[in-house]
Amino acid sequence: MLDIVLFVAGLVLGGAAIYASRPAPSRAPEATPPADGEREKSLTPVTALLADDFFRAVQPNTDVLFLALPNAMLDDLRQRVEARTAVVWRLRGEDLVLDAIAGDRAIIDELAPALAPMLAWTARERVAQLGPDGDAPRAALAPLIGVDGNAAGVIGALFAAPVKEGRAELKRVLQQAGDRVGVTSELVRTHAELAKTNKRTRMLLRETQNWDVEERPADLGVRLCAMIEQLTGADGAALVRWEEEEHVGEVAVADGTCAGYAGSAVDEDSLAGTACREDVPQIWHEVSGRGEGPEALFSRALPTQTGCVLVQPLRRRSRVIGAVVATHKEPGALGPMELRALSLFDAVASFRLASAWKLEEVTKRALVDGLTGLTNRDGFELEMKEALGEQMRFGWETSLVIVDVDHFKTVNDTHGHEVGDMVLRAVAQTLEDGVRTTDVCARVGGEEMALILKDTGVDGARELAERLRVAVEALRVPFGGQEISVTASFGVATYPTSVGEWAALYRMADRSLYDAKAAGRNTVRWVGASQSPWGRERAAAAGRALRDRDTPAS
């Protein structure tokens, strides 16, 4: 409790110091204020807060009173000048927006047409005025002055009947109220923002303590995007990975309304790219959605959703390594306070992300074949384990195709190892181009490669192997004024259709490859469904279905 008391007391005293040191705003001449004794007789407990010493009237342990001050002061103003309604309009950009009301709202609607030009003039000139009819005014307006001495809005008192007496005093009271309600409102708003920031910081720190040091960057990114949406109220979030030297990036993870951007490139002149390139947090209150030039969220090649966008660069050792992005479909829904919340990620998450991305790069290099760029043998073993997990989870068929370049030793002996390497690279590229992005293409031996085909049965694997065989046969590798051509043999096995045990899948595919070579090479061989109990049962079920279809009903 003591820390809360000290915090509120410090905030109030700090606000008083700011208020005392700010430049005096320009204003219309005021009438002579009443004598001190006269003023003290008219002070109520809340009216005292309008006095020059109102900061001292706030008790540090009355946090609820502190948060209720602006509304209490507005209601006290209404009673003090015997108005029907007291109102505050706050500046939002260039617009005045109704912020608080004490009294009857109907009179605001009644006087609205006449009030509009008065409000604009009062905010611009920072001078109190009565109107709209100077001879029979029903509204008194004064600028709402913030702690920096600038107009933050307008405060007004609206009357059921024209004001006939005490007009100079009325303007003085409104001007005084505008000063003090403006300062108090900003202090309260600062108090609320600090409390919210502290809460967000505690939440973020709690979350980061639960991060697994070995968590994959993709999984970490998903958690970060969920936290961005929770902390800022955004309906979309994204994590950008940025290469500072090349001025290019990629949307590593995206969620919500940004989900469609996952994996897309980040242009340097896009909204996200500009923030990364210039290393400056950015707020766009409204984007057009055209996806053109600087209006593009990530890339000019993609449409940009309309609404507002926040981008906070992430830094590691004075280098921009990426950015967190928050979006909302409503223009203006995200602002400076939400951007400050995003800045917490730069302080807390940058080191963890940089480490995870670095580890991912090292791991990836360790699992990639240096010659062909395909997954290497170690990576292949890991992919096989992952494929088994997916097969068990989804129950689909998984096929394995083993490929061997025919007479590769002859290529090396005849043309040299340099040409042999070129041939291997060309064959690897042909295989990789021929499979889906969800499939795995690996180099598992000297001239031997393997394909892991997820959710693919025997027939689909055979057809793909045949297409790849034809593509390799048509391949021509230019070298020294001539073209080198090769062929390849393919062995196919499918779990659980043709192979009943996962551990036997590689061995059975390799046996099929041996059969292909024994059959003269440049051909495809596979393990039939009849060799697996699961496959035999499936074939028997298909046979029963055909017989039932062809047997006439009795």
N, C-alpha and C positions, 0 to 999 in steps of 0.2 A: 504494500500500500504506500510505503514511504517513497518508493521510486516514482510512483504515479503522481504523488503530491508534489515532489520536487520537479517533475517534468512539466506539470501544468503551471506551477509557479514560475519556472524559468521561461516558459512560452509566453506567459502573460507579461512578465517584466521585460522580456526581450521585445515584445510588441510595443510596450510603452516607450521603450528607448527609441525604437524605429519611428514611432509616431511623433515623439518629441523632437527628433532630429530631422524630420522630413521637411522639404521646402513648403512654404505656405502657398496654398492654391489661390489663384486670382478669383475675386468674388465681388459682388456688388457691395456698396457701403451698407453697414449694418446699423440698426438703431442701437442706442445705448442700452446695455444689458441692465437688468434689475439689480438692485443692491444685494450684497451677500445675504443680509438678514432676510430680505424679502424672498430670495431664492430658497433659502434653507427651510422656510416655513412651508413651501409648496412641494418639497421633495417627498416622494413616496419611496419605499425600498428599491423599486426598480428605477424610478426616476433618478435616484442617486447615481446610477450607473451612467447617466448622461452628463453628470457633472465632470469638472475637470479632473477630479481625483477618482474617476470611476474604476481605474485599474486597481487602486488600493482597496476598493470595496469588494473585490472578488476574493472569496476565501479559497485558499489553495486546495482544501479538501472537498470543495463542492463542485465536483466534475460535472455532475448533471446540470447544475445551474449554469456553469460555463458554456456547455454545449447549447443550452436553451437561451443564451443571452440575446442573439440577434432578434429572435421572434418576440421575446419579452420586451426588448427595447422598442420594437416596432409597435406593439400593442400599447405600451406606455405613451408613445408619441401620439397615437390616435386619441387616447383619453386626455392627454395634456392639452391638445389643441381643439378638443371636442369635435373631431372629424368623424365622419361616418365610416371611413376606411383609410387605412395607411398601407402603402404599397411600396415594394422594392422591385425595380426592373434592373436586371444585371446585363452588362455587355457580354455578348458572345460573338467574338469577331467584330463585325460592324453592326450587328443587330442587337436590339434591346429585347430581352426575354423576361417575361413575368417570373419573378423568383420567390416572392413571399407576400402574403396578404394577411392583414389583421382587420377584420370587420366584414362588411357586406360586399360580395363580389359583383353584384348586379350594377352598382354604380360605375364600375370600371367599364363594363360593356356599354353603359349609357353614354359615358363621356369619351369613349374610345376614339371616334373620328376627330374630335377636337384636341385630344391629348397627343396624338401621333406627332404633329409638328413641334409641339411644346417639348416633348421628350427628346427629340433629336437635337433641338436647339440647346436645351439644358445640358445634355451630355457633351455637346461640342464646345459650348462657351463656358461651361462650369460656373454658371451663375444661377442663383435662385430666382424664380419668377412666379407670379400669380396669373391665372387665366381660366378659361380662354377669353372671357370677356373682362377687360381690365376694370370696368366699372362695377361689375357684379361677378367677381371670380368665384369659382367653385372648386378650384384645384390649386394647390401650392406644390411646386416641384423644386428640388435642389439636387445638385450633383452628389453622387455617392463616391466619396474619395477613398482610395486605397492607401496602403502603407507607403507606397512610392510617390504619393502626391498626385497621381493621375486619376482621372475619372474612371470608376469601375462600374458605373451604372447611374440610376436615378432613384431618389426616394421621394415619395409624394404623399400628400394628405388630401383626400377628396371629401367634399362637404355636400350635405343634402340641400342646403340653401346657400345663397351667395354670402361671402364673408364681407361684413360691412365695417368692422372695427379691428384695430390691432394688426393691420396688415404688415407693418414693418417688423413687429415682434414675431409674427408668424413666419416671415421669411428668415429671421434670425434663428428661430428654433429649428426650422427645417434644415438650414445650412449646418447648424451644429449637429443635428441628428445624422445628416449625410456624412459628416466627418467621422463620427464615432461608430455608427452602425457599419460603415464601410470598413474601418479598421478592425472592429470586432469580428465581422463576418469573415474577413481574411484570416484572422487568427484562428477562429473556429475551424475554418476549412483547412488551414495548415495543420491544426491539431488532428483533424480527422484523417488527412492524407498521411501524416506521420504514423498514426496508429495503424492505418491500413498497410503502409509500407513495412512497418515492424512485423505485422502479422504475416505478410507475404514472405518476408525474409526468414522468419522462423519456420514457415512451412517449407520453403525451398531448402533450408539447411537440414530439416528433418528428412526430406526426400533424398537429398544427396548422401546422407549418412547410410541410406539403405542401398545405394548403388553397389552392384557387384563389380569388383575391380576387373573381372574377366568378362564383363558384359559386352556383347557385340555392339558395334556402333549403331547398327540398324535398330536393335532393341532399345538402346539408350536414346536414340532419336525419337522413337515412338513415345517413350516416357516423357521426354522433354516437350514434345508437341502437346501432350495432354496437360502438362503443367502450365504451358503458355496459355492455353485456352482457359484453364482454371484461374490463373492469376490475373488475366486481363479481361476476361469476359468475351474474348474473340470467338468467332464461329469458324475460324480456320487458322491453321498454324503450319509452319514449315521450318526445316533446318537446312541451311545452305552450306555446302562445303566449297571453299574458295581457294583458288590457286593465285596467290598474289603476283608472282612473276609473270604468268601468262595472261592475267586479267580475265580469267574465265572461271566459271563455277558450275556446280550441279546441285539440284534439289535432292539432297540425300534422303530426306523423309518428309512426308507431307500428310496432313490430317484435316478432317472436316471439309470445308468448302475449298481448301487447297489441295485435297487428295489427288485430283487429276494432274497436278504438276509433278508428282513424284518421279524422279529419274530424268527430268527435263534439264536442258542446259540453261545456264544463267548468263545472259549477255552483259557485257560491261556497261552498256548504256541503258539497261533496264532499271526499274526502281530498286530492286535488290542489288544489282550489280553496281549502281552508282553509290549506294551506301557502303559497299565493301571497298570499292576502288578509292573513294574519298575518305574512308574511315570516319564517317560521321553518321550518327543516328539520324533517321529520317522519319518524318510524319507527312503522309499525304492524306488530307482530310477527305478528299474525293478524287477518284480516278475515273476516267471516262469509260473504261471497258473496251476501248477499241484495240488495245494491244499494239499500238504503234509508237515507235521511237521511245522517248522517256516515259510514255504512258504504259509501257509493257511492264508487267509485274516481274517476270523472270526472262521471257524471251519474246521477241517480235513475232516468232513463228507460232505463238500460242495466244488464244484470246485471253484477255484479262478481265476478271470479274469486276463489276462496279462496286463502289463503296470506299472504305478507308483502309489505309495500309500503314503499319509500323515496321521498321527494320532496325534492328540493333546489331551492329558488327560485333563479332567475337574475336578477341585478340589473345595472342600467346607470344610473349617475348617481343612486344612491339610490332608484331606482324598480324595482319588480319587473316584468320584461318577459316572464317565463315560468318554466318549471321543467323539470327533467329527472326522469324517473320510472323506477324500477327495481322489478320485481316478481319473485317466485318462488313457485311453487305450494306449496312446503314451508314451513309456518309456522316462523319463527325462522331461516331460511336466510340472511337478510340482516340485518346488525346495524350497530353504530356504526362499525366499520372500513370497511364498504362505503359508509356514508353519508359518511364523510370522503373516500373516493375520489370520490363524486359532487360533493363541494364543490369539487374541482379544476376541474370544468366551469364553475362560477360565476366562478372566477378567470381561466380561459383562454378560454372559449368565448363568454361573454356579449357582449363587444364585437363579436366577429365576427358573431354572430347578430343583434344589434341593427342593425348596419350592413346586413346582408343583407336583413332585414325592411324597413328603411327604404327601401333601394333598390328592393325589390319593390313597395312602396306607390307610390313615385314613378313607377316604370315602368308600373305598372298604371293609374295616373291618366292617364298620357300616352297610353295605348292604349285608353281608354274614351271613348265619345261622351258629352259633357256633357249633352245633351238627353235621350237615350233610355236611357242606361246600357248600351247594347250596345257591343261591340267597335268601335272606329273604323276608318278606312281603313288606317292604319298597322298596327294590330293585325291586321286582316284579311290584309294581305300576309304578315305573319309566320306567321299560322295556315295560310295556303296553303302556305308553304314546309314547315311542320311536317307538314301533311297529305300532301304529296308524299313526304317521308321515310318516313312510316308506310306509305304505299301501296307504296313500293319494298321496304320491309322485310317487309311481310306479304302483299303481292300481292293485296290486296282492291280492290274497286271504290270509287271516291270520286265522289260526285255534288255538283254545284254548282247551287243554285237562286237565281235573281235575282228579286226582288220589287219591284214599283213600284206605289205608291198611285195609283189612277186619278183623273184630274182634280184633282190636289191643288192646283194653282194656283187653281182655282175656289173651293176651300174657303178658301184664304187671302184671296182677293179678296172673297168674300161675307161671311165671318165674322171675318176678321182673323187676324193671325199668332199671337195667343195661342191661338185655337181650333185653328189648324193645328198648333201645337206639341203641344196635348193629343191631337189625332188621331194624330200620329206616335208619341207615347209609348204610346198605347193599342194601335196596330198592332204596335209593337215588342214590347210585353208579350205580346200574343197569339201572335206568332211564337216568342218565347222559351219560352213555356209549352208550345208544341206540339212542341218538339224534345227530343232526349235530352240528358243532361248532357255526353255525349262530343261532341256536335255544336257547331258554332260559329254564332252569330247576330250579324251585324255590320251597321252602317249605313255604306254605301259612297258615298252621295251625298245630295242633299237629301232626296227622298222615296224613295230607292232603298235596299233592304236585300238582304243575301245570306246564304245558309245553306250551310255546308260540312257535308255528310253523309258521315261516314266509314263504310266497310264497308256501303255502300248502293248497290244497282244501279239501273238505269233504272226498273224497275217500282215498287220501293219509294219512290224519289224522287218519281215521278209521283203515287202514292197519297198521300204525305205532303203534297205541294203542293196537291192537291185538297182535303184535309181543312183545311189552313190557309186556302185560298181561301174555303171555306164559313164558317169561323170569323170571318174578317175581314168578310165580307158581313153576318154576323149582329151585328157589333159596333155598339154604340150609345154615343156619347159625349155625356153630358148637359152642356148649357151654356145659361144664360139662359132656363130654362124650356122648352127644346126639346132634341131628340136629334139629333146629327149622325151620319150613317152614310156609309161609304165602301166602295169595293171595291178589289181589287188584281189585277194580272196577274202571272203566274208563268212564267219560262223555266227549263227544266231541261236540263242536259247531264251526261254521265257519262264518266269516264275509267277504263279505256281502252275501255269497251264501245261508246260512241257517238262518242267523240272520241279519235283516235289519239295526239295530242300534248298533253302537260300544258299547254304554253304557250297552246294554243288553247282550253282549257276555258272560261275566262271569256268569250272572244269568242263561242263557240258558245252558251253559256247566254244571253248578251245578245241574240244573234240570235233565239233561241227566244222571249225576252221581247218582242222587236219583232214577231214573228209573232203572239203573243198579243194585243198591242195592235191589230195590223192586223185581227185576227179579231173585233174588237168589244170588247176588254178583259174584265175579270172572268172570265178563263179561264186554262187551263194549256196550254203548248206545250212540246215537248221534242225533242231531237235523237234520231232513231231509230238503232238498232243498226246498220242497213245502211250508215250513213255512216262507219263506222270499220273499217279492215282487221281489227282485233282482233275487233270486233263481228261483221263478216261471217264471219270464220272460226268464231267461236263459234256463230253462227246456222246455218252450214253443217254444223257438227258435230252440232248438235241435230237438224237435218233428216235427216242420215244415220242417227242413232240411231233416229228415228221410223220411217224406211223399213225399217231392219233389223228393228225390232220387228214391223212389219206384214207383212213378207215371209215367207210360209210356208217352212219348211225343205224342201229338195229330197230 
